[in-house]
Amino acid sequence: MRKIICTLNIAALLGLASILSAGAQTVYQNQIPVKIKQLRQVDDSVQVALEFDLKDLQLGSQRSLTLTPKLINPQGREFKLRSFLINGHQRHKAYMREVELNGWQNQVKDAHSDVLELNNAARTTYSYMQSIGYEKWMREARMDVVSDLCDCGGEALTTSDKVANRIIQEGVQAYRTLPNVAYIRPEVEAVKARSESNDVFLDFPVSRTEINPGFGNNPRELAKIEAIINNLRTDKNLQVTGVTITGYASPEGDINFNNQLSRGRAEALSNLLAMRTGIPPYMYHVGQGGEDWDGLVKLLGRSYIQPKDAIISIIRYYSPAERKDRLKALGGGEVWQRMLNELFPQLRRVVSRIEYTVRIFNVAEAKQLIKTRPQQLSLNEMFLVANTYDEGSKEFLDVFETAVRIFPDDPVANLNAAASALLQKDLVKAERYLQKAKRNTPAYYNNLGVLSMMQNNTARAKSLFKRAAEGNLDAALRNLDEVKKKEDADQQLTN
């Protein structure tokens, strides 16, 4: 058998913004955040796309602000791109009046790429785009944004802020990391103990425990539970070890009588099944569920009976005897009557739990069963099946999805399912699985680091990889190497 998989590589492209600038940039007295969407050489041009966040801009009603991106190299050579103008409310009215009276529409178009009035509608993100011709001196140029503030009374204030370290040259790409996910091999189950529970809704005459096989829904319900037991009993891969029958009653009437009723009906079903199935009487165990208040709360959640919150509060905070009196008083007795007619019949039930053990399967057998009866496999057997497929293939990924479906609360199943979700770049699933995964393990910290890396949080990813590497996890060590390569590549681009 080939070596068990512990790690797997996946490709993920981290954000370009970290190459262009050291972090979120702001201009004009730190009031306007600027995001670099594109600053790249394409053939003989430079494509520029910026986003200016104007929601926190403070600008007097009589003032105007001109923002002008420009390229400047270390020798001082510069190129100014087209500016755009932001006017305060009163200034904008005067400006537009001047333009209209003097016929300056064409001059305004030549001077500015846009003219905005700063009102509530304009307090949003402004997208700036321009394409200019590329010249060799621009290879080392950074981008600044010049802010010219004018109060239209003679006072002016000009500032300049760097927003990008350099243009991304044609053919130069952000470093593509190859994160490595990690799996944990589940432990071998010495005894594969399983159980299967089913509700049986039998019809009984009022206050009686005898089962009439031909009464009401009894023929259908009895046939259902007998078929389940017989299928398990005759399966050569299983050995039934016991059957527990627990009876429940609806809460009308005396509580002691209801307890006796629930047990008596469970005993009646147990005796009947012992006669009609091949499982001997001594393997049956009877449980007494009594009045099924928990079941009533679940049914209320799906019903239209009101006031639902008040009913549930009474059930939760009062004793059985007191809650009955309070429920009967709600709505003058109408609420109790509706529950009696619509919900209580569903509480008169018996729950059967069939316990059995499953034999151990070899890999070839497990590979067939995972398609038909995966519930008979252990997590370890499923893991071995995964290793018969190519890493990252659909069949490989499907095994781990099946495993977490059969064992939804198992920490190892969730950790491995998170790794598979990361392979498919399904970050929502990966995050959900990691919340239930086996924590405080190198594999957990590593996979959480991969998630952070794919969310472009490189600093957090690096910290998590270091923590995982303390356990000498090979995947974490390789991830740290990938982070180092990216940091080195980014440094070369930004210097």
Buried (B, 14 or more C-beta within 10 A) or exposed (E): EEEEBBBBBBEBEBEBBBBBBEEEBBBBEEBBBBBBBBBBBEEEBBBBBBBBBBEEBEBBEBBBBBBBBBBBBEEEEBBEBBBBBBBBEEBBEBBBEEBEEEEBEEEBEEBBBBBBBBEEEBEEEBEBEBEBEBBEBBEBBBBBBBBBBBBBEEEEEEEEBBBBBBBBEEEEEBBEBBBBBBBBBBEEBEEBEBEBEBBBBBEBEEEEBEBEEEEEEBEEBBEBBBEBBBEBBEBEBBEBBBBBBBBBBBBBBEBEEBBBBBBBBBBBBBBBBBEBBEBEEEBBBBBBBBBBBEBBBEBBEEBEBEEBEBBBEBBEEBEEEEBBEBBBEBBEEEBBEBBBEEBBEBBBBBBBBBBBBBEBBEEEBBBEBBEEEBEBBBBBBBBBBBBBBEEBEEEBBBBBBBBBEBBEEBBBBBBBBBBBBBBBEBBEBBBBBBEBBBEEBBBBBBBBBBBBBBBBBBEBBBBBBBBBBEEEBBBBBBBBBBBEBBBEBBEEBBE
